[in-house]
Amino acid sequence: MKGLEDRLVDPTMIEPMMRAGVAGYAPFCSVLHWIMTEAGRKVQRLGDSQSWAAAVKKFVPLISTGEVQIVGRSAGGPQREIEGQIFAAILVSGPPSDESEMFKMITGNNPWISCIPYTDEEHWRNGLNDVLYLHGSATASWTHLQIKKADVLREFSASMGRASEAKAAGNLTPMQISILEKARELWPTGEAPPRVAERNQAIQAQFGKTPPSERTIRRALKGWP
């Protein structure tokens, strides 16, 4: 049986970020796994410390500077916003195989976050959630850490779309690439109109007198966002 570190980041772990719409909040760890997997497009192991560290490096500074809002519960109270400066240079527990790094956090005096992969709402509410310790591991200062979903989508969706599209660019025509660029400009969070006809009309309007056909748009946007 594979160890936890060999397990893949599965769709359940990023489900809060994959729900339709931009409203609401998503668990801290779920956001990191969403970033690691490029919004579910890339297969990643839970034990991939390099990918995890890269996601933390991209994401956590946005909390410390206020671009991304984080909320949590303190002393069992209701969810409320946590001051961003707390997260400047904060330590974040890594993949399950990184036991030495975890030991340093538990026995140290620096603020750190204990991350637990998201499974479902019931487990999350009942204790399997991300926790913030201001020092050591005796008592958590904040539990149930969550991130404002709209902030994450604003900061990451466009760049993830470009990365994914770059891989497929060799199979696209110049017109199809142009359609992708127009789609990103119109819907930077990836939330295009639910009706295909409305989406196509919005894109065609961007091309003036020589709009692409609906078939060309459909091929260009296959798999997007």
VENCORTA-V742427 format. One record per backbone hydrogen bond with DSSP energy under -1.0 kcal/mol. NH is the residue of the N-H (numbers start at 1). CO is the residue of the C=O. E is the energy in kcal/mol with one decimal. If there is no record, write none. Layout:
BEGIN
NH CO E
NH CO E
END
This chain:
BEGIN
6 3 -1.3
7 4 -1.0
9 44 -3.0
13 10 -1.2
17 14 -1.2
18 14 -1.1
26 147 -2.4
28 145 -1.8
31 27 -2.0
32 28 -1.8
33 29 -2.4
34 30 -1.9
35 31 -2.2
36 32 -2.6
37 33 -2.1
38 35 -1.4
39 34 -3.2
41 37 -1.0
42 37 -2.9
46 7 -3.3
47 5 -2.3
48 45 -1.5
49 47 -1.6
52 48 -2.2
53 49 -2.5
54 50 -2.0
55 51 -2.1
56 52 -2.5
57 53 -2.4
58 54 -1.8
59 55 -2.2
60 56 -2.1
62 59 -1.3
63 60 -1.3
64 60 -1.8
65 61 -1.6
66 63 -1.1
67 62 -1.0
68 62 -2.2
71 146 -2.7
72 80 -2.1
73 143 -2.7
77 74 -1.8
80 72 -2.3
82 70 -2.6
86 83 -1.2
87 84 -2.2
88 85 -1.4
90 87 -1.5
91 111 -1.9
93 113 -3.1
98 95 -1.9
99 97 -1.8
102 98 -1.6
103 99 -2.2
104 100 -1.6
105 101 -1.7
106 102 -2.5
107 103 -2.1
112 133 -2.7
113 91 -2.0
114 131 -2.7
124 120 -2.2
125 121 -2.8
126 122 -1.8
127 124 -1.1
128 123 -2.5
129 127 -1.8
131 114 -2.1
132 142 -3.0
133 112 -3.0
141 132 -1.9
142 132 -1.9
143 73 -2.5
145 130 -1.9
146 71 -2.6
147 26 -3.2
148 69 -2.3
149 24 -2.1
152 148 -1.5
153 149 -2.5
154 150 -2.1
155 151 -2.0
156 152 -2.2
157 153 -1.8
160 156 -2.3
161 157 -2.4
162 158 -2.1
163 159 -2.1
164 160 -2.4
165 161 -2.5
166 162 -2.3
167 163 -1.2
171 168 -2.1
172 169 -1.5
177 173 -2.3
178 174 -2.1
179 175 -2.1
180 176 -2.0
181 177 -2.0
182 178 -2.2
183 179 -2.4
184 180 -2.1
185 181 -1.8
186 182 -2.4
187 183 -2.7
190 187 -2.3
192 190 -1.5
199 195 -2.2
200 196 -2.9
201 197 -2.2
202 198 -1.9
203 199 -1.9
204 200 -2.9
205 201 -1.9
206 203 -1.5
207 204 -1.6
210 207 -1.7
217 213 -2.1
218 214 -2.5
219 215 -2.2
220 216 -2.3
221 217 -2.3
224 221 -2.4
END
